[in-house]
Amino acid sequence: MYRVASLVALTFALAACSLGSNSISSGFYDSGQAPTSSITRSSKRTLGGTEVARLQDKAPRGSYEKAPKGVLAARDYSQTKLDPEFSRAIINQYRKEKGLKPLRLNAELTKAAKAHSRDLAKWDRISHYGSDGSNPWDRVKRTGYKARLAAENVGTGQISFKEVMRGWKKSPGHNKNLLLADAEHMGIALVHDPKSEFKSFWTLIVGSAM
């Protein structure tokens, strides 16, 4: 029950998918059409026997997936960690095999990735939307990165970067983001929360500046 989701933001176009029996499929459209998704959620929760609106959560209805309770409890996350340079080397080796230029780590994209991983961990879910309603393009802009191109891959439940990378390479949408020919920079983040159901929350953002 680990998940990966990808997004490429080119004139606000989005495509996302996940491994497993369920999938996330959503989109931004220039026409202003609302995002659609195969994942649904309740907008209310029970607290002390009383249903209260989740007013702090502005993620669009149906835009995220949560893990069933205890589904990853048997996996060992004691060695789960992120080495950004190691991850960059793996990505760049893959890009080199395809004849593409290497990516450089970028502080602004890393900041955007960290913010999203923290938010996913806080709400224990996988999504390209933040709890404040933001999409990846919004989060990249907030850091001051003047993006010409930005793309996001997300993964939850993986023990290592190699595991999440395998999942991204096997999925057409994620693989496309890894191999964006015009990309120059990347930012990557991991939040590991043993108390959550998903346990690990990975975000990769690749992009190029104007």
N, C-alpha and C positions, 0 to 999 in steps of 0.2 A: 504494500500500500504506500509506496513512495510515489511522488508526483513530480512532473516537470511541466512547466508552462513557458511559452515563448511569446514575445511580442516584438514586432518591428514597427517603428514609428516613422513613416514617410508620408508626409501630408496627412498625418493622423490616421494611418491605416493600422489595424491591429489584427493579429491572428494568434490564437493560443490553443494548446492542446496538452493532454496529460497522458501518462502511462497508466494502464490498468483498465478496469471495466468502464469507468466513467470518463468523460472528456469535457473540457471547457472549450467553448467555441463562442467568441464574442467579437464585436467589431465597432470601430468608430467610423463614421461616415461624414463626409463633407456636407451632406444634405441635412445633418442634424438628427438623423434617425437614431433612436435609442439603442444601446448595446443589447445583444441577445445572448442567451447562454442556455446550455442544457443542464446546468447546475442550479438548483433552487435552494432557498434558505427561508427561514422564518424571520420576520422583522421584529418579533417579540420574544421575550424570555420569561421564565418564571422565577421570581425572587420572593422568598418567604411566602409562597403560595399565591402571589399576586403577579399578574402579567404587567410588565412595564415596557414601554417603547425603548428601543436601543438608540436613544437620541444622539449619542456620541459617534455612532457608526454611520458614516455617509457613503460607504461603498454601495454601488448600485445593486439593487435586488437581483439575486441570481448570478452575481459576478465572481463568486468564490466557492471553494470546496473545503470542507472540514473532514478530518480523519475520524473514523469510528473509534470509540473508547478502547484503549489497550491494544490496538492493532499492531503497533510497533514495539510493544513492551519487551519482547523477547530479543530484540536486536541490541548489540553492544556498541554504544556510542562513546565509550570511555576514551577512545583515541581520535574522536572527531575534532578536526581543527582545519584551519585555513592558512596556507602559505601563499600569499599573492604572487610572488615571483615564480614559485613552482607551478601554480595554476596558469600563469601567463605563458610559461615555457611549454606546457602541454598544449595550450591553445595555439601558440605560434608554430609549434612543430606540425600540428595538424594543418594549419593554413599553409605552411611551407610545402607540405606534400601536395597541396592543390595549386601551387604556384602563386600564392597570395603573399602580400607584404605582412610583416609582423605588426602586432599591436603594442602600444606603449601604455603602461599604467598611468591613469590620470586621476588627480586628486578629486576633481569635481564629480566625475562619474563614480568614483569610489564612495564619495559622500552620499550620492543618490542611492547607490546600491545598499549601503549600510542602513540608511533611513528606511528603506523598504523592507529589508530583512527584519529589522527591529519591529516594524509595524506588523508584519506577518506573524512573528513570534508572539507578540502581545495578544493578537486575536486568534492565534493557533489555526491558521488557514493558508491556502495557496490562492493567489489572485494577482492580477496586474493592477488592481485598484487599491489605493490606500484607504484606510479607515476615514480619512478626511475627504474622500471622493476623488483624490488625485489619480491621474494616469501616469505612465512612465515619462511621457513628454513633459508633463507638469513638473515632476520631481527633478528632472534633468535641468530644466530652465531655472528652478529655484536655486540651484547651486552656482549659477552664473556661467555655466557652460553654454556657449552659443552654438547650438547644434545645427548642423546641416542634415545630419542623419543620426538616429538613435534607435537602438534595438535592445530588447530585454529578454533574457531567459531566466526563469525561476524554477527552483527545485525544492522539494520538501521530503524529508525522510531518508535521504541518502547519508551513508556513514562517512564517505570520503569524496574528495573532488573527483577522483578517478571514476567513482560510481556515477556521480551526477553527469560527468562528461560523457560516459557511455550512453546514458539515457538521452542526452541532447543530440548526440551523433546519430542515434537510431531514429530520431523523429525528424521528418522533413522540415517542419517549421523552425525547430531549434537549430538544426544543422545549417539551414539557410542563414540564420543570424550569426553563427560561428564563422561562416565563410563569406560574409559581406565584403565584397572586393574593395569598396570605398571606405571601409572602416579604418580608423587610425589609432583610436584609443580604446581603453577598456577600464572598467571598474568592477571589482568583485567583492562580495561580502558573504559572511556566514554568521548566523546567530544560532547557537546551540542551547536549547532549553530543555533539560531532562524532564521537567515537570509538564511539558506540553505533550500532546498526542503525536504531532508530527516530528518532534525532537530536533530536527535540523531544518534551517531555512536559508537557502542559497539564492543569491541574486547576482546575475551577470549583466552588465550594461556595456554595449559596444557602441561606438559612435565616431563621427568626424565633425570637426568644427568648421564654421563658416570662414 
